[in-house]
Amino acid sequence: MKVFYAAELVGKAGVYALKKAMHVLKSSYPFDFLIACADGATGGNGLGRSHAAYIHKLGANVITLGECCFYKKDLAENMEKIPYVLRPENISGLAPGIGVKVFNAGNEKIAVAVILGQNGFNRLHANNPFTALPPILERLKKQTLYIIVDFHAQATAEKKTLFYSADGNCSAVIGSHTKVQTADETILPGGTAVITDAGRTGSIQSVGGSEINSRIKEYITGIPDWTREAWDQPELQGVYLDIDRDGKALSIERVRIPVPPPEEGN
């Protein structure tokens, strides 16, 4: 099973980069299943319903979200009707949507789970990921050996610790949220592929996908400004996984695919 994970799409530039890179992705990294993290695809924070539908139409089999999962009302109110969008599983059971699902990938089945970290998030509070994840994995292993976990977390230590906690019980745990691709991809002794952060899809000459000067001004003035998207040097980032029939990872590869900027007026 070959799986591609597209790192967090940030703003319209992120959606554009995924679209423009798709032909290179299919030819150079042929995949059986495509996961796209889109926690910042609409305006740099959250995901709108129309963007969710468009990303799915582009080829994403599943879209994962993090702490911004309910920021866009049109998606939050309709999440129950959109089976390809997953929000974190370890939040209140009263929240709309689901965080774990088994999908068809050709003649095989593959499971995807989204788990939220506890450090650094002040608007969406998660239950302990270290106690929430094991029963999820045990349940999923009865349905498929191909299991991918998106761990949306801020602290490197929390991510690293969860990686070792999950080793041998899933195919991969992919870190997301910080939007900076790390160079620590590896396969742990138990056969689980991990990376602290898969990076971001969108503008690379930016601050996490946001326009540089607006972020500098925010730090100087203390006035939040998250609405200005950047377009300089668009790029698709992510990881490419090859998983054996026993559910163990054979390889994990960091990927960066630069795309041409849009023409003026488009």
Secondary structure, DSSP 4 states (H G I P E B T S, - for coil): -EEEEE-EEBHHHHHHHHHHHHHHHHHHS--SEEEEE-TBTTTTSS--HHHHHHHHHHT-SEEE--TTTTSSHHHHTTGGG-TTEE--SSS-TTSSS-SEEEEEETTEEEEEEEEE-SSS-SSSPPP-HHHHHHHHHHHHHTT-SEEEEEEE-S-HHHHHHHHHHHTTSSSEEEEESS-S--S--EE-TTS-EEES---EEEESSSBTTB-HHHHHHHHHH-------B--SSEEEEEEEEEE-TTS-EEEEEEEEEE-PPPPTT-
